[in-house]
Amino acid sequence: MNDLPMAPAESLDPADWTEVAELSHRIIDDAIAHSRDVRKRPPWQEMPEQVRQGFDGPLPRTPLPLADVYEEVVHSVMAYPMGNVHPRFWAWFMGSGNFTGALADFLAAVQGSNLGGGSHAAVLLENQVIAWCNEIVGFPATANGTLVSGGSMANLMGLAVARNIKAGVDVRTLGVAAIARPLRFYSSDQVHDCHRKALEALGLGNCSLRRIPTDCDFRINIAALRSAIAEDRAAGFQPACLIGNAGTVNTGAIDDLEALATLARQEDLWFHVDGCIGALLAIAPKNAHRVAGLQRADSVALDPHKWLHAPFDVGCVLVRAGTALQDSFATAPEYLESTQRGLASGRWLHESGLQTSRAFRALKVWMALKQHGIERFGRLIDRNIDQAQYLAGLISAHRQLEVAAPPPAAV
Ligand SMILES: *Cc1c(COP(=O)(O)O)cnc(C)c1O
């Protein structure tokens, strides 16, 4: 057993760090050029058949020099992006990324920390990002939250907490079958389909989501909502949660959040706001008034990979009641025992959600917020809304065009 190995043990480390340093510098230079010169390329282009076929290759069994692998990435991957970082990409509603965020994702991977928790800097940094998000939406410092992969997961988390709190039974132990009267959730008919997926996954079914008609501006009709709740109570259902839209994905419509907050309180319902688009209006000086009432929500989903332009993916759910997330998700397995001191003495972030191992997503949000400051992001959001209203003006003035819906946040 005391024979020393003759050759260095096989590992994943570079055989020659100088060589990898040179290649890395080239990758960084290429990445800078890729971002700087984005306007010189079309936002999107069809991939030639030959390039497509490159993705049908067999499972690699033997090594290839990293430089060759990178060559393939340059020609087959970097040349055919989705295009959403391009200034002339106008499809769907999504963020454009930012270079600082890209650097952050690289550094996060280099550090490689697992944000399941523990006592290390990344955990403190994520807590700080959550605290900043709580400040943005106007939640108290005692509120909690967690970073997830995006708005769909953030909404799922919010609705799961709502279900558990409003079920009237211990759903974590007994399951949804123990719920006495079927729960009802309410939103406008403009709600994003991730809520349907969430309620299906939560065992409540698509029918548990009542889609309430909207007014001509695509905002939820509060009178219709009120009658639906009364009707459901009379029919033996248990109204549980109002889902307010702060920016719908079809037209950017923002529900009357103040009215929804008041109704939720009167009816003793959980008030969740899908703020994937519009929660960040709270930082835009000219438009923050459009989301008045957001701070009265019980939970808010927001999406830093949209209007904060963090590279994909990062979403965030915030819950006003400090321990509600842990009450819904925490477990204490022996392999994740907390200790008095040392690495395992820090906060266990996995207790606030479904994931155990978690990416260091917070760094890209933290670095970009530090670099630019929240006020710049707010001004840019204001400018986007000005642009949408300008476009609506041009369309209205055009004889062959018609504005099909009010421009985002125009009401
Ligand atoms: C984008 C969006 C979602 C889903 O968020 P993802 O980050 O794509 O998962 C949910 N609701 C609204 C209003 C959205 O705009």
The ligand as an SDF file (V2000), in Angstrom:
LIG
                    3D

 15 15  0  0  0  0  0  0  0  0999 V2000
  -42.4760   35.3030  -17.9960 C   0  0  0  0  0  0  0  0  0  0  0  0
  -43.6820   35.2350  -17.1630 C   0  0  0  0  0  0  0  0  0  0  0  0
  -43.9260   34.1250  -16.3560 C   0  0  0  0  0  0  0  0  0  0  0  0
  -43.0400   32.8990  -16.3840 C   0  0  0  0  0  0  0  0  0  0  0  0
  -41.7560   33.2240  -15.9800 O   0  0  0  0  0  0  0  0  0  0  0  0
  -40.4850   32.3870  -16.5020 P   0  0  0  0  0  0  0  0  0  0  0  0
  -39.3450   33.1680  -15.9720 O   0  0  0  0  0  0  0  0  0  0  0  0
  -40.5550   32.3880  -18.0010 O   0  0  0  0  0  0  0  0  0  0  0  0
  -40.6040   31.0220  -15.9280 O   0  0  0  0  0  0  0  0  0  0  0  0
  -45.0220   34.1500  -15.5370 C   0  0  0  0  0  0  0  0  0  0  0  0
  -45.8500   35.1990  -15.5180 N   0  0  0  0  0  0  0  0  0  0  0  0
  -45.6600   36.2820  -16.3020 C   0  0  0  0  0  0  0  0  0  0  0  0
  -46.6200   37.4190  -16.2070 C   0  0  0  0  0  0  0  0  0  0  0  0
  -44.5560   36.3350  -17.1490 C   0  0  0  0  0  0  0  0  0  0  0  0
  -44.3740   37.4070  -17.9220 O   0  0  0  0  0  0  0  0  0  0  0  0
  1  2  1  0
  2  3  1  0
  2 14  2  0
  3  4  1  0
  3 10  2  0
  4  5  1  0
  5  6  1  0
  6  7  2  0
  6  8  1  0
  6  9  1  0
 10 11  1  0
 11 12  2  0
 12 13  1  0
 12 14  1  0
 14 15  1  0
M  END
$$$$
